[in-house]
């Protein structure tokens, strides 16, 4: 399983998150990537911690450093965690 597949699977298994395809965050200058909306009342730090555990439990290694540079933005009451090195036209 790739890092992107692990993120998608983890989000699919958890109702408090949803995928945000083609997110363009701060400093991305229009490039798009994979994002995850963390719904109101849920901690984006818990998302990162639990995603990391999920990846460990499923033997997913980030050998290409796809998670490097992950960051977040506020979406009103929700938060989006996004991965500039994953999906869309990210390089």
N, CA and C atoms as an extended XYZ file, in Angstrom:
273
Properties=species:S:1:pos:R:3:atomname:S:1:resname:S:1:resid:I:1 pbc="F F F"
N         0.848       -1.170        0.000 N   UNK     1
C         0.000        0.000        0.000 CA  UNK     1
C         0.902        1.244        0.000 C   UNK     1
N         0.549        2.217       -0.819 N   UNK     2
C         1.307        3.473       -0.862 CA  UNK     2
C         0.835        4.406        0.252 C   UNK     2
N         1.576        5.472        0.457 N   UNK     3
C         1.194        6.469        1.454 CA  UNK     3
C        -0.161        7.080        1.087 C   UNK     3
N        -0.336        7.415       -0.175 N   UNK     4
C        -1.621        7.991       -0.604 CA  UNK     4
C        -2.770        7.017       -0.374 C   UNK     4
N        -2.578        5.755       -0.711 N   UNK     5
C        -3.619        4.751       -0.480 CA  UNK     5
C        -3.922        4.622        1.007 C   UNK     5
N        -2.893        4.675        1.844 N   UNK     6
C        -3.091        4.582        3.292 CA  UNK     6
C        -3.934        5.750        3.800 C   UNK     6
N        -3.645        6.950        3.338 N   UNK     7
C        -4.437        8.119        3.747 CA  UNK     7
C        -5.882        7.939        3.319 C   UNK     7
N        -6.081        7.564        2.063 N   UNK     8
C        -7.446        7.380        1.546 CA  UNK     8
C        -8.196        6.303        2.330 C   UNK     8
N        -7.549        5.179        2.595 N   UNK     9
C        -8.193        4.102        3.341 CA  UNK     9
C        -8.531        4.535        4.764 C   UNK     9
N        -7.586        5.221        5.413 N   UNK    10
C        -7.824        5.669        6.785 CA  UNK    10
C        -9.006        6.631        6.844 C   UNK    10
N        -9.069        7.555        5.913 N   UNK    11
C       -10.184        8.521        5.877 CA  UNK    11
C       -11.504        7.798        5.615 C   UNK    11
N       -11.490        6.828        4.689 N   UNK    12
C       -12.703        6.063        4.387 CA  UNK    12
C       -13.239        5.321        5.615 C   UNK    12
N       -12.352        4.949        6.528 N   UNK    13
C       -12.738        4.187        7.711 CA  UNK    13
C       -13.162        5.069        8.889 C   UNK    13
N       -13.054        6.394        8.758 N   UNK    14
C       -13.323        7.302        9.878 CA  UNK    14
C       -14.253        8.432        9.462 C   UNK    14
N       -15.428        8.482       10.084 N   UNK    15
C       -16.457        9.451        9.716 CA  UNK    15
C       -16.104       10.900       10.026 C   UNK    15
N       -15.166       11.137       10.921 N   UNK    16
C       -14.845       12.515       11.295 CA  UNK    16
C       -13.929       13.201       10.281 C   UNK    16
N       -13.540       12.470        9.225 N   UNK    17
C       -12.668       13.013        8.192 CA  UNK    17
C       -13.302       12.815        6.823 C   UNK    17
N       -12.911       13.685        5.874 N   UNK    18
C       -13.291       13.464        4.486 CA  UNK    18
C       -12.182       13.981        3.573 C   UNK    18
N       -12.062       13.350        2.420 N   UNK    19
C       -11.025       13.747        1.472 CA  UNK    19
C       -11.371       15.089        0.840 C   UNK    19
N       -10.355       15.867        0.547 N   UNK    20
C       -10.503       17.122       -0.175 CA  UNK    20
C        -9.556       17.016       -1.369 C   UNK    20
N       -10.107       16.595       -2.489 N   UNK    21
C        -9.308       16.409       -3.700 CA  UNK    21
C        -8.932       17.772       -4.286 C   UNK    21
N        -7.728       17.893       -4.746 N   UNK    22
C        -7.309       19.094       -5.441 CA  UNK    22
C        -7.214       20.335       -4.584 C   UNK    22
N        -6.788       20.192       -3.348 N   UNK    23
C        -6.653       21.351       -2.458 CA  UNK    23
C        -5.398       22.136       -2.836 C   UNK    23
N        -5.511       23.451       -2.821 N   UNK    24
C        -4.369       24.321       -3.083 CA  UNK    24
C        -4.162       25.208       -1.866 C   UNK    24
N        -3.161       24.888       -1.091 N   UNK    25
C        -2.924       25.579        0.174 CA  UNK    25
C        -1.990       26.763        0.049 C   UNK    25
N        -1.687       27.331        1.207 N   UNK    26
C        -0.790       28.489        1.274 CA  UNK    26
C         0.558       28.174        0.641 C   UNK    26
N         1.033       29.097       -0.164 N   UNK    27
C         2.349       28.963       -0.767 CA  UNK    27
C         2.455       27.929       -1.867 C   UNK    27
N         1.339       27.379       -2.318 N   UNK    28
C         1.385       26.358       -3.367 CA  UNK    28
C         1.244       26.965       -4.759 C   UNK    28
N         0.882       28.226       -4.837 N   UNK    29
C         0.816       28.961       -6.098 CA  UNK    29
C        -0.018       28.242       -7.150 C   UNK    29
N        -1.186       27.760       -6.725 N   UNK    30
C        -2.125       27.126       -7.641 CA  UNK    30
C        -1.939       25.631       -7.839 C   UNK    30
N        -0.813       25.071       -7.388 N   UNK    31
C        -0.653       23.614       -7.469 CA  UNK    31
C        -1.699       22.972       -6.570 C   UNK    31
N        -2.114       21.790       -6.913 N   UNK    32
C        -3.145       21.100       -6.145 CA  UNK    32
C        -2.610       19.805       -5.576 C   UNK    32
N        -3.182       19.412       -4.432 N   UNK    33
C        -2.727       18.188       -3.777 CA  UNK    33
C        -3.870       17.556       -2.999 C   UNK    33
N        -3.570       16.466       -2.355 N   UNK    34
C        -4.544       15.754       -1.538 CA  UNK    34
C        -4.676       16.434       -0.181 C   UNK    34
N        -5.907       16.663        0.223 N   UNK    35
C        -6.175       17.212        1.544 CA  UNK    35
C        -7.175       16.340        2.279 C   UNK    35
N        -7.216       16.497        3.580 N   UNK    36
C        -8.182       15.794        4.409 CA  UNK    36
C        -8.849       16.816        5.313 C   UNK    36
N       -10.177       16.888        5.243 N   UNK    37
C       -10.932       17.782        6.116 CA  UNK    37
C       -11.143       17.082        7.452 C   UNK    37
N       -10.700       17.740        8.505 N   UNK    38
C       -10.924       17.265        9.867 CA  UNK    38
C       -12.103       18.075       10.392 C   UNK    38
N       -13.196       17.395       10.633 N   UNK    39
C       -14.447       18.078       10.976 CA  UNK    39
C       -14.395       18.752       12.344 C   UNK    39
N       -15.245       19.746       12.479 N   UNK    40
C       -15.350       20.532       13.713 CA  UNK    40
C       -15.415       19.625       14.938 C   UNK    40
N       -14.663       19.992       15.950 N   UNK    41
C       -14.658       19.237       17.199 CA  UNK    41
C       -13.622       18.127       17.241 C   UNK    41
N       -12.961       17.884       16.115 N   UNK    42
C       -11.915       16.855       16.057 CA  UNK    42
C       -10.562       17.543       15.936 C   UNK    42
N        -9.554       16.943       16.505 N   UNK    43
C        -8.210       17.514       16.514 CA  UNK    43
C        -7.421       17.070       15.283 C   UNK    43
N        -6.853       18.041       14.578 N   UNK    44
C        -6.026       17.667       13.437 CA  UNK    44
C        -4.746       16.971       13.898 C   UNK    44
N        -4.274       17.269       15.098 N   UNK    45
C        -3.094       16.574       15.615 CA  UNK    45
C        -3.428       15.108       15.892 C   UNK    45
N        -4.619       14.837       16.424 N   UNK    46
C        -5.040       13.447       16.607 CA  UNK    46
C        -5.106       12.727       15.265 C   UNK    46
N        -5.566       13.434       14.229 N   UNK    47
C        -5.599       12.843       12.896 CA  UNK    47
C        -4.202       12.408       12.472 C   UNK    47
N        -3.228       13.287       12.614 N   UNK    48
C        -1.850       12.977       12.207 CA  UNK    48
C        -1.301       11.801       13.021 C   UNK    48
N        -1.501       11.833       14.323 N   UNK    49
C        -1.003       10.759       15.192 CA  UNK    49
C        -1.638        9.422       14.818 C   UNK    49
N        -2.944        9.416       14.662 N   UNK    50
C        -3.651        8.170       14.357 CA  UNK    50
C        -3.367        7.681       12.943 C   UNK    50
N        -3.184        8.609       12.002 N   UNK    51
C        -2.791        8.213       10.649 CA  UNK    51
C        -1.420        7.541       10.678 C   UNK    51
N        -0.505        8.098       11.435 N   UNK    52
C         0.829        7.523       11.555 CA  UNK    52
C         0.763        6.118       12.154 C   UNK    52
N        -0.059        5.943       13.170 N   UNK    53
C        -0.239        4.599       13.765 CA  UNK    53
C        -0.817        3.630       12.738 C   UNK    53
N        -1.813        4.113       11.993 N   UNK    54
C        -2.439        3.286       10.965 CA  UNK    54
C        -1.395        2.833        9.942 C   UNK    54
N        -0.546        3.767        9.537 N   UNK    55
C         0.502        3.418        8.568 CA  UNK    55
C         1.488        2.420        9.156 C   UNK    55
N         1.873        2.617       10.409 N   UNK    56
C         2.761        1.664       11.079 CA  UNK    56
C         2.122        0.285       11.162 C   UNK    56
N         0.850        0.238       11.568 N   UNK    57
C         0.143       -1.036       11.708 CA  UNK    57
C        -0.002       -1.775       10.383 C   UNK    57
N         0.011       -1.014        9.274 N   UNK    58
C        -0.162       -1.613        7.951 CA  UNK    58
C         1.139       -1.655        7.146 C   UNK    58
N         2.252       -1.476        7.860 N   UNK    59
C         3.586       -1.568        7.242 CA  UNK    59
C         3.756       -0.656        6.027 C   UNK    59
N         3.244        0.557        6.133 N   UNK    60
C         3.404        1.544        5.068 CA  UNK    60
C         4.589        2.427        5.427 C   UNK    60
N         5.598        2.411        4.568 N   UNK    61
C         6.790        3.229        4.777 CA  UNK    61
C         6.757        4.417        3.825 C   UNK    61
N         7.093        5.577        4.333 N   UNK    62
C         7.137        6.794        3.529 CA  UNK    62
C         8.544        6.975        2.964 C   UNK    62
N         8.944        6.045        2.105 N   UNK    63
C        10.310        6.056        1.580 CA  UNK    63
C        10.569        7.225        0.632 C   UNK    63
N         9.507        7.771        0.037 N   UNK    64
C         9.651        8.901       -0.884 CA  UNK    64
C         9.363       10.242       -0.214 C   UNK    64
N         9.220       10.236        1.114 N   UNK    65
C         8.957       11.450        1.894 CA  UNK    65
C         7.709       12.196        1.428 C   UNK    65
N         6.665       11.466        1.092 N   UNK    66
C         5.406       12.064        0.648 CA  UNK    66
C         4.741       12.889        1.743 C   UNK    66
N         4.971       12.520        3.011 N   UNK    67
C         4.332       13.255        4.108 CA  UNK    67
C         5.096       14.526        4.485 C   UNK    67
N         6.312       14.660        3.992 N   UNK    68
C         7.115       15.838        4.310 CA  UNK    68
C         6.407       17.105        3.827 C   UNK    68
N         6.371       18.088        4.674 N   UNK    69
C         5.738       19.361        4.322 CA  UNK    69
C         4.243       19.396        4.566 C   UNK    69
N         3.691       18.327        5.151 N   UNK    70
C         2.252       18.343        5.464 CA  UNK    70
C         1.964       19.527        6.372 C   UNK    70
N         0.856       20.190        6.120 N   UNK    71
C         0.490       21.362        6.916 CA  UNK    71
C        -1.029       21.459        6.986 C   UNK    71
N        -1.545       22.551        7.496 N   UNK    72
C        -2.996       22.675        7.665 CA  UNK    72
C        -3.444       24.119        7.467 C   UNK    72
N        -4.720       24.247        7.148 N   UNK    73
C        -5.397       25.537        7.056 CA  UNK    73
C        -6.733       25.412        7.769 C   UNK    73
N        -7.254       26.535        8.217 N   UNK    74
C        -8.604       26.556        8.778 CA  UNK    74
C        -9.610       26.711        7.654 C   UNK    74
N       -10.707       25.973        7.772 N   UNK    75
C       -11.820       26.072        6.825 CA  UNK    75
C       -13.064       26.471        7.615 C   UNK    75
N       -13.074       27.646        8.151 N   UNK    76
C       -14.178       28.025        9.018 CA  UNK    76
C       -14.109       27.232       10.296 C   UNK    76
N       -15.061       26.344       10.518 N   UNK    77
C       -15.090       25.543       11.737 CA  UNK    77
C       -14.302       24.235       11.596 C   UNK    77
N       -13.984       23.865       10.379 N   UNK    78
C       -13.205       22.652       10.122 CA  UNK    78
C       -11.750       23.028        9.866 C   UNK    78
N       -10.914       22.009        9.780 N   UNK    79
C        -9.501       22.188        9.447 CA  UNK    79
C        -9.178       21.263        8.283 C   UNK    79
N        -8.345       21.721        7.368 N   UNK    80
C        -7.870       20.841        6.303 CA  UNK    80
C        -6.384       20.597        6.521 C   UNK    80
N        -6.036       19.320        6.565 N   UNK    81
C        -4.636       18.908        6.605 CA  UNK    81
C        -4.306       18.530        5.168 C   UNK    81
N        -3.231       19.106        4.636 N   UNK    82
C        -2.924       18.802        3.243 CA  UNK    82
C        -1.468       18.407        3.061 C   UNK    82
N        -1.276       17.656        1.992 N   UNK    83
C        -0.002       17.003        1.716 CA  UNK    83
C         0.509       17.476        0.356 C   UNK    83
N         1.330       18.532        0.335 N   UNK    84
C         1.777       19.107       -0.934 CA  UNK    84
C         2.502       18.142       -1.871 C   UNK    84
N         2.994       17.029       -1.363 N   UNK    85
C         3.713       16.068       -2.206 CA  UNK    85
C         2.852       14.896       -2.682 C   UNK    85
N         1.536       14.977       -2.469 N   UNK    86
C         0.655       13.860       -2.818 CA  UNK    86
C        -0.506       14.343       -3.671 C   UNK    86
N        -0.706       13.668       -4.770 N   UNK    87
C        -1.893       13.853       -5.584 CA  UNK    87
C        -1.884       15.090       -6.454 C   UNK    87
N        -2.919       15.182       -7.273 N   UNK    88
C        -3.072       16.345       -8.151 CA  UNK    88
C        -1.860       16.525       -9.035 C   UNK    88
N        -1.451       17.786       -9.158 N   UNK    89
C        -0.294       18.094       -9.985 CA  UNK    89
C         0.922       18.398       -9.124 C   UNK    89
N         0.934       17.882       -7.902 N   UNK    90
C         2.062       18.103       -6.998 CA  UNK    90
C         3.251       17.289       -7.477 C   UNK    90
N         4.399       17.880       -7.349 N   UNK    91
C         5.623       17.204       -7.766 CA  UNK    91
C         6.521       17.023       -6.574 C   UNK    91
